[in-house]
Amino acid sequence: QVQLLESGGDSVQAGGSLRLSCAASASGFASDRYMGWFRHAPVQNREGVAATSISGESAFYADSVKGRFTSSQDNAKKTLYRQMNSLKVEDSAMYYCAAAPRPVPWFQGEAYHYWGQGTQVTVSS
């Protein structure tokens, strides 16, 4: 059973930064997996934000976050980090991490098998 646990969500002002974490169970942090980040704001569709291969070979970012969001990981802690800089009001949403062997396309939630509970990010003007 793959378990994912997000943390790091908070309320910040526009222009600020946050770092989200996604801690995975041992089986969820396998080298052949991809870890995706999605966000879901009220009355909006779920949006794929980014996806990173655990092996470090590939990384994908939505156009809306390119240049502002980056990823890193701590293999010993089986944790993926998402650094979010220059936050905008429109970045406000519940953020989820998800895992899949090889999601195609990376930004489609249905391609992911395992999901965390989410962490709330609120950006105020």
N, C-alpha and C positions, 0 to 999 in steps of 0.2 A: 504494500500500500504506500503510495507516494503522498507525502504530506508537505504542504507549503504554508508558510506563515509569514505574512507581510507585517512590516512595522515602519515607523518613521513618518507617518502622515501627521500633518499639523496645520495650523492656520498661520499664514504669513502674508506680508504685504507684497504687492506687485513689485517685481524686481529682486525679490529675495530668493533664497535657495533652500532646498530640502534634499535630504538623502533618504531614499526608501531602501528597505532591506527585504529580501525574500530568503528566508531560511528553509532549506529543503531537507527532507529525510534522506538517508543514505542512498536509497534507490532512486530518489528524485534528482540526484546530482550526478548522474552517470554521464560519462564523457560523450555519449552518443545523443544526448538530449539537447533540446533547445529550451531556453527559458524566455517566455514572452511577458510583456507588460501590457496591460489593457487598462482603459479607463472608461468609466460610465458616469456621465452627468445626468441629472434629472431631465426628462423629456428629450434626451438625445440618444442616438444609437451608441452601442459600445464601440470603442475605437481602439485599434491596435496601435500602441505607442512605439514599441521597440521589441526586438527579439535578439537574443544572443546565444550562440552555441556555447555549451559548457567547455568544449575543446578550445574555444577562443578563435576558431577559424572564421566565423561569420558574425556579422552584426548588422541589423537592419533598424532603421529609424523612420518613423513617419515624417513627412515633410514639415508638419506643424511643430516638431520638436528638434529637428536637425540643428546642430550647432549649440543647442541649449541643454540637451539631455545626453549624458554619457553613462557607460556601464563599467563596472569592475566586479571582481569576484574574489572571494577568499575560499580556496578549495579546501583548506583545512577545516574551516567552519561551515562548509557547504552552504555558503551564503552568497547571493547575488545582490549587488548594490546598484541603485539607479540614482545618479547625481542629477538633480534638476536645478538649473540655474536660470536666472532672468525670468522668473515665473510670471505668468500673465493671469489675469482674472479668468480667462477662458481655459486655463489649465485645471481649474477647480473640478474635482470629480472624485469618485471612489476609484482607487487604483488597485488592480489585481495582478498578481503574477500567476503564470500558468506554465505547465511543462508538457512537452511532447517529444517523441523521438525525432521527428523531422516534419514540422508543420508546413504544409503547403496550401495556400500561401501563408507566409508568416504572420500576416495581419488579420487572419480570419480566426475568430475564437473557436469555431467548430473544429478546427484542426488540432486543438489542444485537449489532452485527456484529463489533466489534473489542474485544479484551481485552488488558490488560497481564499481566505475569507474577505480580504480587502482591507485597505487602509485609506482613510479620508484625507484628502488634500483640499484645503480651502485657501484661495488667494483673493485678498481684498485690495481694492484700489485706494 
